Amino acid sequence: MQFSKSTDYALHALIHLGNSERCNNIGIKELSGTLGVSESYLSKIMSKLRQDGIVRAVPGVNGGYELARPADQITFLDVIQVIEGRQKLFECSNSSSRQHRLLAEERAAQRELKHPEKKVCLVEKVMYGAEQHLYQYLREHTIQSVLDEAFKRCTHRENKK
């Protein structure tokens, strides 16, 4: 599994917006320059984030983007699902195979059940568990948690001097 460059740019853009010491917004030109990506490509990413309520577009000559909610309320999972989509990571394509039926029947026999479990892919069950752990981890990490970690590292380096 690999996340797209769009997810990378989206997360970095949000961290930049969250780290902005200014109270106002940041224009697409400055943001794209900071990230080293074209304005048109970044505009498409920011549009998706805006449509989902993660950022807010500020119109006008001095317009740009700002976070639409506090950085501690924007999780990595929120951003990934906006950019990558909300589909399942794994889908069993083999639940009607002979091997799957034999495993299901064997499992049912071990439990002394009269009817084997149907449409339960044992591989999918494992993959679903892994997906849930990943989602939980990504829910626990927010834009603010990254900013806090960066601040701790900067403070630690300054104290070493």
N, C-alpha and C positions, 0 to 999 in steps of 0.2 A: 504494500500500500504506500502510495506517495501522494502528498498533497501538491497542488499546483502552485506555480509561481504567483498566481493571483492571490492565493491565501497568504503566502509569504508577504507580499506587498501590502495586503489589507491589514495584517497584524502590525507590520512596521509603521504603516500610516497612522493607525490608531494609537500606537505607543507614542509616536511623534506628536499627535494632537493632544494626548493626555499629558505629555511632558512639557507642553508649551507653557512658558511662564507668563505669556501675555494672556489677558482676559478675553481677547478677541479671537477671531477665527484665523485659519491659515489658508491662503490661496493655493489653488491647484498647481500653479507654476512653482511656488516655493516647495510645496510638498513633493512634486515630481522631481525637482532638482535635488532635494535631500535624499530621496530614495533611488535616484539614478534610473528612472523609468519615464517613458514618454507620457506627456500630459493626457493624450487621448486614451491610452491604455489605463492609466490611473483613474481617469474620469469614469470609465465603465465600471471599475471596481467600486469607486466611491458612490456611484449611482445605486449599485446593489445594496451597499451598506445603508444608504439613505432610505431606500424603499423599505428596508427592514427595521428602520428606526434606531439604528446604531449611531449614525452621524446625522447632522442637520446641515443643510446647505444654507448659507447666508448670502442673499442676493446683493447686487450692487457693485459699484466700482471697487470697493475694498472688500468684496465678498470672498467667500471661501467655505471651508468646512470647520465644524466643531463637533465635539462629542455630543450626542443627543441625550445621553444619560451618564451618570457618574462612572468613572473608569473601573470602580470596584463592582459594577453591575454589568460589565461587558465581559463575558467569559470567552475563552478560546473556542469552546464548542459553538457558541452563538455565531462567531465569525466564520468558522469552518463550514457550518451548515448553510450560511448565507451564500458563501462563495462556491462550495463544492456540491451543495444540495443536501437534501435530507433523506436520501435513500439508504437502505441497509447496505452494510459493507460486504456481506456475504449472503448468497442465496443458494440453497442446495438445489442442484439440478439433477440429482441422482436418487431421489427418494422412491422412485418406482423400479429401481434396478433389482436384479436378483440378489445381489450381495446385501443390499439394504433390507430386503424382505427377510432373508435368512437371519440377519442380525436381530431384526425386530421379533421374529418368531422365537429365536433362541432366548432372547431377553424375556419374552412373555412366558416361555416354558419355565425359565428359572424362577419366575414369580408365581408360577402356577395359575396364570391367567387363562381364561378360555379364549379371549380374542386378542390377537397381537396388536400392538400399538400401530396405528396407521398414520401415514403422513408425518411421522416424527423422524426427521433426519438426525441421526446421532452426531454427525459431523457439524451440522448446522447448530446444534445445541451448544457444542463447545465454542464455535465461532461467535455465537450470540453472547455467550458469557464474556468472551474476550472483548467484544464490541462494547458491552456494558461497562467493563472496567475502564476501557479507553475513554468512553464518554464521561464517566465519573471523574476521571483525572482531568480531562479538559474543562469540565464544569468547575473544578476547584481552582483553576488558574484563570486569573482575570488580567485585564490590561493593567490594573493598579498593582497586582502582585508582581508583575514584571518591573514596573516603575519603582516599587519598593525595594526589590532586589538590586536594581541598578543603583539606587540611592545608597543602600547599605555598602555596596562595593566601592563606590566613590568615597564615602565617608571613611571606610576602612583604609583605603589607599592614602587619604589625606592624613589620617592619624599615624600612619607608618613613617611619614616624612619627618 
